[in-house]
Every structure is written in C-alpha cells, then in structure tokens.
Amino acid sequence: MTIKYLSVICTFFFSLRLYAQADDALFRIIVNGKMGYIDSNGVQKIKPAYWYADEFSEGLAAVREDGLYGYINTEGIYIIKPDFDYAMPFRTGRALVYKNGRPFFIDKTGNRAFDLDFKEATDFESGRAYIATHSGKQGVINIEEKLVADTVYSAIYPFIDGLAVVEGLAHNPYPYQKMPVKFEVGIIDTNGKFIVPYGKYKQILIQSEGYFTAVMADPARIEYSDGSDYKYVLLDKSSKEMFAIDGKTGVNTDSRVHNGLLMVQVVDTTGGKYRYSSNTHIGFVNLSGKLVIDDANYKRAQDFSCNRAFVTGDDGISSMIDTKGKVIARNAYERVHDGGFRDNMALVQVNQKWGIIDTNGKFILQPTFEDVDEAGIVDGYLFFRQYVDVDSNSRSMLTGIAKTDGTAVLPPVMERFDSRGFRNGILRCVVGDKLTYVNKKGEMIWQENKLPAALKRLNIDYMNRACYTASSLYEDEKYSRGYGGWAGSANIPVKMVKQDKFQTKTLSIVVDTTLRDTFAKEFYGVKCYVVNDTKEAIEFNASDSKLSMLLQAMDAQGHWKDIEYVPSSWCGNSYHTVFLPPQHYWNFAIPQYDGAIGTRLRVRLDYIEPGAAGNRKTAEKTVYSNEFAGKINPGQFWRKEEYNPAGIMDPYRN
C-alpha cells in the first residue's frame, strides 16, 4: 500500500493551505516529527510540539498538538484552546473550523461567529466565502452570514472585479449526455444579481481585463465537436456584446483578452474544407473584432504580455511581435518560457541555453543556464536547473537561484522549493532530502537534522488513501483471467498449509495485532490476511490491482465509519478483476494509527459473490475482519486531503 508522503516536506509543499500569506516572520520547522517555528535568523521561537502547524495569518496559527486543533499566537501561547477536528487560517477576522465534521466560523476569541447549515465552505477571501449544501448546491455568503448568492448553482467561479461566472443546476450544453440540452450559464455581481442571465450563452469563460468570451446558445449549432459551427462573442463588464466571431467565417476562439487583443484560430475554409491543423493558424483580433494580426506562418502563440507575444512556426522556432504585429525578433528563440513577459522580462532559449531578454529583444542576461524551473523569475530571482552528479552512476536535476543580472545566489542544490519564492526574505526548500530555509544571500539559516530512520505510529487527521494491492495467481492459467490494470502487484496468493490458523470453510479477513509489520516503509503496521478457505476461486473488483478494502473505526455513538477511502480512476483501463484461488491467502500490512481517541477498528473488503450473474459491481458482497483496539484522530472520520496526481500516467484524482 502506498500513502500520501507524510513528512513535513509533503505537508509544506502540497498542502491545501499553501495559498496562505504568512503575515508574521515565523517559519515552520520539523524536529523529530514535530513542528515548531523559527525566525528569519534561524532562531527557534516556538518549540516543535505539534503534529501539524499552519502558517501564521492575522497573528494566529492553527496547530494540532494531540487530536484537536487550536490557535496560538507568535509567542506559542494558546489564544483559542484545542477544540476542533480541523481548522483553517483567519481571514478578515474569521476562521473556518470543523467539529464532528460540521463547518462553522469563529472569531478571534474562539466564539462562533455564526453557524453554517452547509456541508462545505471555504474560508473568507475579500469578504466572501463559498458554501455548498449536502446536495452539492453552491452559494456565496458575506462576513455577516448573509447569502449574497443563493445555493442554486452547480458551479460558481471566482469573483474578479466584482463579477463571477455561474452555472445552474440544469446546465447541460451537450446533447450526447442523454439529457435535454439546457443553457444555464450567466454572470452575477457581488450582490447575486444577474448581469448576464441564463439562456443567452452556452459557455462563458472567466474574464480577463474586464472582458468575457462567450459561446452563443444556439441549439441548432451544437453538433460539431471541433467548434467550427460555434458563434463566439466578446462581452464587456456591462454585458454589452463587443463583437461576434463565427467559426464558419474562418475564425474560432476560446481565448481571453490580453493587452487589448484576443488570440484566435484562423481557419481556411476555402472549398468547404473541415478544420485541421494544416489549414489553421493563429491570429489576433482587437476589441472591435478586427483581425489585426494575421500570418499563416504562426501555428502556435502565447497570449500578449507587456505588449509582446511570442509566435511559433511549423519548425518550432519562435519570434517576438508587438501589438501591431511588427516583428521585434524574427526566428530568434528555440524555446520560450510559459507566461511570456513578466515585469518586462522573458526567459528564452538560444543554442540550448536559457537567458533573459527585455521587450526589445535585447539580452539582459546572456544565455547561460542549462534549464529553468517552471516558476521562472519570481520577484527578481531566477530559479534555474542543472544536472548535478549524485554519484559515479547517476545524475539529478537540481535547482539553483540567481539574480536577473546573473549574480549567483545559491548553486543548484535544491530538490524542491516553494514556487511562491522568498517570503519575508526567506525561501523554503528541500536540500539533501532535508527541509531547509535560505535567505536572499543564499545562506542556509536552518536545516532539518534528520535522525536515523525509526518506525513510528501513523498520526494523521484525515482519511487515508486505501491502496491495498493484490494479484491473481497469473502463472496458473485457471486463475489468471483476472490479472489486468495498468499497475500490477507483487502480492500474489500464498498456498495454505495445515499450520495456518485461519477461519475455515469461508472467505475471511484475519488481523493479527501480535504480528508486527512495516507499513509504507516508515510506520508500524500489523499483519492482515485475506483467506479463501473455500472450494472455489473468489473474484474481486480492482483498480490497478487495488482491492475495495479499507479500515473502519467505531465512533462515539457506536457506529462503524470509514477512516480510509479507495481512490477512483477516471481511466477505464484501470479497472479489472483479480482472483484468489481456493485454499490460498493474501498477506497485507495495515497501519497502526496513533491519535487522541481510543476505539475499535476493523477491515472491510468487498468481493464478488461466487456464481453471481450480471453486473459485477452490483453482485458485490462485503466481509469484515475481527475487531481490534486502536487509536485515531476525529478528522479521520470525515476529512479528505487533496490529492495531487504524480503525472500524466496517474489517473487518480482523489
């Protein structure tokens, strides 16, 4: 089984709360598995005593010392005592907290600001918070808990300059979904008033520079998947239609306005030709809808920024143009960093080296670096990458820091870093697999002192991802037909012998807490066996060899609840079945959780009833293990962390 990497490095770099702006110059550290804080000189200010510690916001930080969250000040003193399953940062004097899985807001004294009769909520941003009902309907409240947008939407996109795109509950613009076509997309203001009502458009994109791109809601023009039969319009903030672009006339777009220009795809439809990459090119229209930049050699382009855009031909070489279409630098760049110009600087590659140019195409920094990070230039600091010899047999791509004039700040030593850049003059990064803080002089002010690895109990406050994998006995043709999925498993069935003390004559799960094991390489675990002591093979639904198997715990009311969840894949190729032959068993390690609540635990497993016909999912039955004692935290009953896919080959979203 694999789990979300639980070290502080993962917590710091992939937490949902990374958007929080640290407003106090204290920085989180980890010592012996506990979190605390240092100042900008690397001096410890708050002793590492917490399983989790958030960044400070409005003078307070949410921390979990045992099973519950409270809030401390910058002296490490509890201002709000631990009382919550989970807690978010303060925003405009309010913080979103959870108790028994229910969200509500508190003020800085810890008192409830108001209750929420909703399943989910976000914290406040610019005086607004998004909420969702138990049926998934979305709305918006203000700081006084008034609904500024009622819970009548399936989606509410971020407010920008006081306007937000919304989609209604019945919005269904595509006929192939076997539901009536209905157009429920519009624009509302911060009072929930419709600026653009339902029914006019099929799709509206989030605004840019005060303009929205929309697709006309014409039911007669929805059959073409390539969009060549769509009619696009540009809307201003008052909902006025500035101009229309018709795919049949040769132009199609789903772009946004940048520097007063909209990128479009120009289509040569001469002779009724369909749209292919060979007969399309990129152009730009102005706010009157006039095609002001039109060159058939431009096959790809970036949006304008700082009144410059990079355009690329079939040969992959890029040129730079201005808003009039004038070529500033022709066929000059092998590659251009995503995002184009920022602060009148852009990263480009020439002769396989990266440098920095200004808006006139002149090099501020000559091509010097082997590679650059996706973050590029942040607040005047360039994050470059370079292959470094790890040992005589391997090399690793590491990141360094330089100023935009090429002055070295830090050699390439970072495996990861906070892509927001320096915060209060300090950069959080990972060097040598250790959490590290670096100042703007390139000095390491603090680095984690990792002790020799020692197993520990798993102490978390969210539902773990259940990834218990197993394989069919695929070398035996009789039981190999269930082997499949993109990810296999080395956990093959083991033949039972007389000495095995398993429950007989049935399918069973046996958890033996007296037999220690190692879970996910760094945590204590115990042995768990799935045993088929019947006379026939038993089939299990699986996703990339993961069984529908998880741990449950008993809550305070005596109800069994899941404390793990089986992730789901969007890829149909992930799904298959595996078989456990008769008189065989699988061997698993399950985690020994640690927490503030002592309770009973068990393992749940779904299997396909032998001899069942029809849908294999509806034919599933459930078997449970023996109960055993354990400890957990309250957040494990309900909270799921955001999952970040490992790459394009990872089809899991949760």
Summary of the structure (lengths in Angstrom):
residues: 654
radius of gyration: 28.7
end to end distance: 15.4
largest distance: 84.4
contacts: 2029
relative contact order: 0.08
helix: 6%
strand: 49%
